[in-house]
Amino acid sequence: MPDLPNLARRRLLRCTALGVVSMVVALDGEARAKPSFKATKKQAGYIVRSKPAEQMCAQCLYFIAPNDCVVVQGPISPLGWCNYYGD
């Protein structure tokens, strides 16, 4: 006759492990499915200047040449500036 408490414990551990693995896989897939957040130009306080300035998008650590940004929806100007400017 099988030992019922041990079978119940094994079943509980197996189900718990499967549940954890399933949750990790589901969360990983969900994270990949969501697009990254980018602020609108209005939300970021984005402005375009006509001439170079001390702080401008081309010098920002979020700038992606030639006219994109990690945090602001593009396209953006290298001469622009926003509230998320980072050295």
MDAnalysis code that builds the backbone (N, CA, C; Angstrom):
import MDAnalysis as mda
import numpy as np

u = mda.Universe.empty(261, n_residues=87, atom_resindex=np.repeat(np.arange(87), 3), trajectory=True)
u.add_TopologyAttr("name", ["N", "CA", "C"] * 87)
u.add_TopologyAttr("resid", np.arange(1, 88))
u.add_TopologyAttr("resname", ["MET", "PRO", "ASP", "LEU", "PRO", "ASN", "LEU", "ALA", "ARG", "ARG", "ARG", "LEU", "LEU", "ARG", "CYS", "THR", "ALA", "LEU", "GLY", "VAL", "VAL", "SER", "MET", "VAL", "VAL", "ALA", "LEU", "ASP", "GLY", "GLU", "ALA", "ARG", "ALA", "LYS", "PRO", "SER", "PHE", "LYS", "ALA", "THR", "LYS", "LYS", "GLN", "ALA", "GLY", "TYR", "ILE", "VAL", "ARG", "SER", "LYS", "PRO", "ALA", "GLU", "GLN", "MET", "CYS", "ALA", "GLN", "CYS", "LEU", "TYR", "PHE", "ILE", "ALA", "PRO", "ASN", "ASP", "CYS", "VAL", "VAL", "VAL", "GLN", "GLY", "PRO", "ILE", "SER", "PRO", "LEU", "GLY", "TRP", "CYS", "ASN", "TYR", "TYR", "GLY", "ASP"])
u.atoms.positions = np.array([
    [0.846, -1.179, 0.000],
    [0.000, 0.000, 0.000],
    [0.894, 1.247, 0.000],
    [0.648, 2.229, -0.907],
    [1.479, 3.430, -0.984],
    [1.311, 4.312, 0.249],
    [2.387, 5.080, 0.512],
    [2.384, 6.012, 1.638],
    [1.693, 7.303, 1.185],
    [0.452, 7.509, 1.589],
    [-0.371, 8.619, 1.104],
    [0.180, 10.004, 1.443],
    [0.710, 10.261, 2.642],
    [1.247, 11.595, 2.909],
    [2.401, 11.957, 1.976],
    [3.288, 10.989, 1.639],
    [4.401, 11.272, 0.735],
    [3.918, 11.550, -0.683],
    [2.887, 10.808, -1.138],
    [2.336, 11.059, -2.471],
    [1.710, 12.450, -2.543],
    [1.011, 12.838, -1.513],
    [0.394, 14.165, -1.492],
    [1.460, 15.255, -1.489],
    [2.527, 15.040, -0.747],
    [3.617, 16.021, -0.697],
    [4.290, 16.138, -2.058],
    [4.550, 15.008, -2.709],
    [5.174, 15.039, -4.044],
    [4.283, 15.748, -5.047],
    [2.986, 15.450, -4.982],
    [2.050, 16.096, -5.912],
    [2.031, 17.611, -5.675],
    [2.036, 18.022, -4.414],
    [2.049, 19.443, -4.088],
    [3.325, 20.114, -4.613],
    [4.468, 19.483, -4.384],
    [5.728, 20.054, -4.866],
    [5.765, 20.116, -6.391],
    [5.298, 19.083, -7.058],
    [5.290, 19.051, -8.523],
    [4.372, 20.150, -9.072],
    [3.182, 20.266, -8.495],
    [2.241, 21.292, -8.965],
    [2.778, 22.701, -8.696],
    [3.425, 22.892, -7.560],
    [4.002, 24.190, -7.239],
    [5.103, 24.547, -8.230],
    [5.976, 23.585, -8.524],
    [7.058, 23.829, -9.476],
    [6.507, 24.145, -10.858],
    [5.516, 23.389, -11.305],
    [4.921, 23.649, -12.616],
    [4.247, 25.018, -12.649],
    [3.600, 25.384, -11.545],
    [2.954, 26.692, -11.486],
    [3.953, 27.831, -11.564],
    [5.069, 27.701, -10.864],
    [6.105, 28.736, -10.893],
    [6.694, 28.859, -12.290],
    [7.020, 27.738, -12.908],
    [7.578, 27.761, -14.268],
    [6.580, 28.379, -15.238],
    [5.311, 28.014, -15.135],
    [4.286, 28.575, -16.024],
    [4.162, 30.085, -15.853],
    [4.213, 30.542, -14.608],
    [4.096, 31.971, -14.339],
    [5.290, 32.733, -14.918],
    [6.493, 32.191, -14.769],
    [7.684, 32.848, -15.300],
    [7.600, 32.942, -16.814],
    [7.194, 31.878, -17.463],
    [7.070, 31.875, -18.929],
    [6.014, 32.880, -19.371],
    [4.888, 32.913, -18.677],
    [3.813, 33.853, -19.045],
    [4.255, 35.296, -18.862],
    [4.914, 35.603, -17.754],
    [5.362, 36.976, -17.509],
    [6.444, 37.395, -18.489],
    [7.332, 36.479, -18.845],
    [8.381, 36.788, -19.806],
    [7.774, 37.102, -21.169],
    [6.822, 36.324, -21.596],
    [6.160, 36.578, -22.880],
    [5.387, 37.875, -22.865],
    [4.750, 38.187, -21.739],
    [3.991, 39.429, -21.620],
    [4.914, 40.639, -21.674],
    [6.063, 40.555, -21.044],
    [7.018, 41.668, -21.046],
    [7.531, 41.929, -22.447],
    [7.740, 40.886, -23.213],
    [8.233, 41.067, -24.583],
    [7.149, 41.615, -25.498],
    [5.904, 41.319, -25.202],
    [4.813, 41.743, -26.075],
    [4.509, 43.232, -25.934],
    [4.797, 43.814, -24.776],
    [4.481, 45.222, -24.561],
    [5.555, 46.111, -25.172],
    [5.145, 47.148, -25.898],
    [6.141, 48.091, -26.412],
    [6.692, 48.953, -25.285],
    [7.891, 49.448, -25.490],
    [8.475, 50.307, -24.467],
    [7.749, 51.654, -24.467],
    [7.689, 52.282, -23.310],
    [7.004, 53.562, -23.185],
    [7.882, 54.677, -23.711],
    [7.304, 55.516, -24.530],
    [7.964, 56.734, -24.983],
    [6.984, 57.880, -24.779],
    [7.467, 58.960, -24.229],
    [6.636, 60.139, -23.995],
    [6.382, 60.862, -25.312],
    [5.238, 61.519, -25.378],
    [4.983, 62.366, -26.538],
    [5.863, 63.609, -26.404],
    [6.020, 64.318, -27.483],
    [6.827, 65.544, -27.447],
    [6.228, 66.549, -26.472],
    [4.900, 66.619, -26.421],
    [4.237, 67.547, -25.498],
    [4.506, 67.147, -24.049],
    [4.405, 65.838, -23.734],
    [4.669, 65.374, -22.370],
    [6.108, 65.668, -21.942],
    [7.030, 65.564, -22.883],
    [8.451, 65.768, -22.580],
    [8.843, 67.237, -22.571],
    [7.956, 68.125, -23.016],
    [8.303, 69.540, -23.107],
    [9.338, 69.788, -24.194],
    [9.248, 69.009, -25.267],
    [10.226, 69.071, -26.363],
    [10.130, 70.387, -27.132],
    [11.288, 70.981, -27.396],
    [11.359, 72.196, -28.224],
    [12.473, 72.015, -29.252],
    [12.335, 72.709, -30.359],
    [13.366, 72.693, -31.400],
    [13.979, 74.079, -31.472],
    [15.282, 74.134, -31.474],
    [15.991, 75.414, -31.581],
    [16.517, 75.570, -33.000],
    [16.747, 76.806, -33.396],
    [17.259, 77.067, -34.741],
    [18.786, 77.038, -34.804],
    [19.445, 77.125, -33.630],
    [20.905, 77.080, -33.622],
    [21.382, 76.272, -32.404],
    [22.602, 75.783, -32.435],
    [23.120, 74.966, -31.329],
    [23.076, 75.697, -29.989],
    [22.872, 74.922, -28.924],
    [22.824, 75.468, -27.566],
    [23.678, 74.596, -26.650],
    [23.804, 75.017, -25.393],
    [24.614, 74.265, -24.438],
    [24.055, 72.860, -24.214],
    [22.733, 72.737, -24.105],
    [22.085, 71.440, -23.975],
    [21.202, 71.226, -25.190],
    [21.451, 70.147, -25.905],
    [20.615, 69.816, -27.066],
    [20.604, 68.309, -27.255],
    [19.630, 67.822, -27.988],
    [19.432, 66.385, -28.155],
    [20.691, 65.660, -28.631],
    [21.445, 66.249, -29.535],
    [22.637, 65.591, -30.072],
    [23.656, 65.263, -28.984],
    [23.611, 65.968, -27.852],
    [24.547, 65.725, -26.748],
    [23.928, 64.892, -25.626],
    [22.663, 64.584, -25.716],
    [21.940, 63.852, -24.681],
    [22.250, 62.364, -24.741],
    [22.290, 61.710, -23.580],
    [22.596, 60.281, -23.560],
    [21.458, 59.441, -24.120],
    [20.259, 59.988, -24.266],
    [19.123, 59.261, -24.827],
    [18.993, 59.413, -26.344],
    [19.801, 60.240, -26.937],
    [19.727, 60.503, -28.383],
    [20.235, 59.303, -29.176],
    [19.490, 58.967, -30.232],
    [19.896, 57.912, -31.163],
    [20.002, 58.563, -32.533],
    [21.236, 58.690, -33.032],
    [21.461, 59.358, -34.320],
    [20.778, 58.578, -35.434],
    [20.261, 59.223, -36.445],
    [20.346, 60.646, -36.741],
    [19.213, 61.465, -36.133],
    [18.012, 60.836, -35.832],
    [16.906, 61.669, -35.338],
    [15.903, 60.901, -34.476],
    [16.398, 60.062, -33.568],
    [15.512, 59.286, -32.710],
    [15.932, 59.460, -31.250],
    [15.069, 59.028, -30.335],
    [15.320, 59.180, -28.903],
    [14.799, 57.953, -28.169],
    [15.446, 57.604, -27.072],
    [15.024, 56.469, -26.263],
    [13.736, 56.786, -25.508],
    [13.537, 58.022, -25.084],
    [12.401, 58.362, -24.231],
    [11.321, 59.229, -24.877],
    [11.591, 59.845, -26.008],
    [10.617, 60.722, -26.670],
    [10.267, 60.144, -28.034],
    [8.974, 60.168, -28.350],
    [8.524, 59.683, -29.647],
    [9.100, 60.575, -30.736],
    [9.682, 59.976, -31.741],
    [10.371, 60.728, -32.778],
    [9.523, 60.939, -34.000],
    [10.111, 61.497, -35.026],
    [11.505, 61.912, -35.118],
    [11.760, 63.211, -34.337],
    [13.007, 63.373, -33.928],
    [13.398, 64.576, -33.203],
    [14.592, 65.222, -33.889],
    [14.820, 66.481, -33.590],
    [15.933, 67.214, -34.168],
    [17.156, 67.126, -33.248],
    [18.352, 66.978, -33.819],
    [19.558, 67.014, -32.989],
    [19.714, 68.337, -32.238],
    [19.087, 69.402, -32.739],
    [19.144, 70.715, -32.075],
    [18.044, 70.899, -31.027],
    [17.190, 69.894, -30.856],
    [16.084, 69.991, -29.911],
    [16.522, 69.842, -28.469],
    [15.543, 69.952, -27.574],
    [15.778, 69.788, -26.139],
    [14.463, 69.395, -25.492],
    [14.526, 68.606, -24.368],
    [13.322, 68.280, -23.625],
    [13.643, 68.169, -22.134],
    [12.595, 67.970, -21.333],
    [12.747, 67.882, -19.887],
    [13.511, 66.629, -19.442],
    [13.652, 65.645, -20.313],
    [14.360, 64.416, -19.969],
    [15.835, 64.469, -20.354],
    [16.328, 65.615, -20.721],
    [17.732, 65.753, -21.145],
    [18.646, 65.141, -20.093],
    [19.587, 64.327, -20.558],
    [20.548, 63.706, -19.642],
    [21.957, 63.826, -20.149],
    [22.887, 64.204, -19.268],
    [24.291, 64.344, -19.640],
    [24.938, 62.990, -19.804],
])
